[in-house]
Amino acid sequence: MGYKLIAADLDHTLLRDDGTVSEFTKKTIARCMDAGVGFTFATGRMYCSAQPIAEMLGIQLPLITYQGALLKDTAGNVLYALHLPQEVAGEIEEILRDSKLHYNIYSDGELYFSTFGQRFLDYARHIGVKPLAVPSALGELPVTQFGVFAEPEAISLLQQSIEKRFAGSVHTIVTGGHFLEICHPLAQKSYGLARLADHLGIDAEEIVAIGDNNNDLDMLRYAGLGVAVGNAVSAAKQAAQRLTASNDEDGVARLIEELVL
């Protein structure tokens, strides 16, 4: 099959555990693009967090960010953006405020924290974004998504409660057992890939998607070839059609060598 686009998740997929990209992977991605096969990200990260990595790699295609809620090119042009309905966002924020759990609000290029413990500051440092304090009222603030950090039991109960109350109005996903993301019902990586495919004039069968976690399952199933890295969770490996090496073993680059080069 002649693949025309490769879309990779970032954390624990393209990026090594220390957050870096090896020189081998950089050169392999450059060779991939030189060979006429597009390369981009499909990540849960904010656009402003993913864009510097794209610039470092010389990526020209639009980036799928915020779990598919935002498709934006590297020049800053927005192809589409999905925000939670204002009324729904306000109700969810009240629930989260009352829960006493730590939560983040993602609003376009801004990140808001409800508390500023070291664990959360480390997260902000990891993604390269300076957090602000959650405002006393959302007002007209456009909410791209909420993120909640807590122990797995509390996260599971909150997810069930949110899905029951806002059925059909939100999409939720849990990664790592302790991080719940709440966003627009269409905000999934597969939606972003479909919109990008339309933009490029290609079919799903011509796309390779690479991921490692629960938020990658839908795109692994959508793409013509879904690939899980060696360190992926079991659900991702089951959803994928094939496996590659782990993120620390340059799994994305090794796959590109096999498929493209």
N, C-alpha and C positions, 0 to 999 in steps of 0.2 A: 504493500500500500504506500502511495506517495503522500506522506503527511505534509501539511502546509503550515501548521501552527502547533507549537508546544507551549503549554501553560503549566507553570509550576507554582505550588505553594511555596511560601518563604520559610517560616520557622520550622525547624526540624525536617525540612525537605531539601530546599536549595541551600539554605544557610546551615553551616556546621553548628554544633552545640555551643560554640563560643561566639556565634553570631557573624562569623566571617565567611567569605567565599574564597576558595583556594584559587591559586593562579591557574591550575589545570582546568578548573571549571570555567573561569573567566575566558580563557583561550578557546575552550571547546564551544561555549555559547557564541563567541564571536565567529568561529568557523561555521557554526550552524546557521547563523544569520547570513553570512557570506554565501552560503550554499543555497540561499533563497527560502529557507524555512523560518517562519516568524517565531519569535520567542517573547513571552510576557509572563507576568505574575497573576495568580489568582489567590489572593491572600485576605486574611481577616484584618490585616493591619490597616491603619489609616493611610490615605494617599500620601500625606506629607512624610510618613515614615517609610513608605515603599519607594517613593520617587528618587531619593538619593542613591539607593541601590540600583535602580534602573539606569540612572545617569552614569554610575560607575561602570555598568556593563554595556552601555551604549544602546540600550533598548529604545526603539522608536515607536513601538505599538502602544495603544492605550493599555492602561493597567486596570485590572479588576481588583477592587479593594473593598474594605468593609463587608467581607463575606458576600460580595456581589451587589451591594447597595450602591456602589459608585463605579462608573466606567469613565475614566478621564485620561486624556492623552498626556504625553510628557511635556507638551507645551502649555498645559493647564486648561485645555478645552474640555468641557464636560459633555459627554455623549448622553448620559442620563444619570440622575441621582434619585434615590428612593429614601424618603424620610418617613418616619412614623407619623400617622395623622396626629395633629396637635392635641386633640381631645384625648386620644389614647395615650399619648406620651405623658400628658399631665396626670392621668390616673395611675399609670405605671410608676411615675416618679413619687407619687404619694405613697403607694404601696411599699416601694423600696425605702423611702424615708422612714416609714413606720416600722419596717423590719429591723432597723438598726444594723443591717449588714452594710459592708462597704460596697459602693457602686460607683461606676464611671458613667459619664454622659459623653457621647461622641457627637459633636455638632460640626459638620463640615471639617474644617481643619483644626478645631479646638478640642481639647480633652479636659474634662472637668472631673474632679475627685470629690467624693463626699467626706473622706478622711485622708490623712497624710501619713500613715504608718510607713515604716521603712520598706516593708514588702511591696507596697504600692508605688513608692518612689523608685524602687529598683525596677519595677515593671515599666514605668515611664522612661527611665534611663535606657532600658533595653530597647525600646522602640524609638528613642530619640525625640520625645515630645515633652515639652514643659507643661505640667498640669496646672489648671486653675481650680479655684474653689467652686463647688456647685452653687449656683445662684439661689437666693431665697425663694424665687419663683421662676418657673420656666418662661413665662410670658410668650413672646413670639420666637423663642429660640428653636431653630429647626433641629430636631433630634434624629440623627442617623441611626444610632443604636444605643442601647444600655449594655453595660457589662457589670456583672456581679461576682465578687470573689467571696467564697465561703467554703465550709467543709462540705463534702459530698452529700451528706444527708440533708443539710439545709438547702443546698442547691437543687436537689431532686424535688423536695417539697415545694420550693418556690416555683420551679419550672412547671410542675403539675398545676399549681394554683393559677399561674399566669396563662397557661394554655387553656384552662377551663373557662376562665373569666373572659379572655379575649380571643376565643376560638375563631380562626379565620382572619383575624385582624393583625396578627403578629407571627413571626417565625422565631423559634427559639432553638438554640444549639448549645450543648455542653461539651467543653473540651477539657481534658485532663481531670475530669471529675469535679473540679472546684471552680470552674469559670463558666458562668451562664451568660450568653449573649441574647439580647432581645432586639429584634429589628423588624423591618417591613416584611410582610408575608412573602414577597417575591425576592427578597434579598438572600439569594443562594448563589454559590459560585457557578452552578450550571446555567442560571439565568444570565449571569454576566458573560459566560462563554457563548451562549446562544446569541446574545446581542452583538458581541464582538464578531462572531461568525457572520452574522447578517451584514455588519459593517464592512467586513473584508470580502464578502461574497464567496464564502467557503461553506462546506457542509460539516456536520458534526463528525462524520466518519473520517474527515481529514485532520482531526484534532487529537493530540496526545495530551492527557491531563495527568499530572504527577502530584501525589499528596501523601499525607501520613496520618491524618486524624479524622474525627467524626465530621468535622465541617468540610471535609473533602469528598465524602461519600457520594453526594449527588453529582459532582462533576466527574468523578471516576466512572460512574455509570453512564453519564451523558456522552462523554467523548468516545470517538471511534476506538481509542485505546486508552484504557485507564491503568495507571501504573502506581504501585505503592513502593515506597522506599523500604529498605530492610528493617528500619527501626519503627515502622508504622504500627499503629494499634491493630488488633486482630480484625476489627470490623472493616478497616480500610483494606487490609490484605484480602479479605473475602470479597469486597466490592470490586477490586482490581482484576484485570485480566492477566497481568503479569507483575513480577517483582523486579526491582533493581537493587543495587547495593544501598547501604545506609547513607544518611546525610553526611556523616563523618568520613565516609569512604567515597565521596563524590558520586553518589548514585545517579543524580540527574545527568551529570556529564558523561558517565559511562553508558547510560541509556542513549544519549544523543549520538555517541560514537557508533553504537549498534544500529540505530535506526536511520541516521542521516549520513554519517561520515564514512 
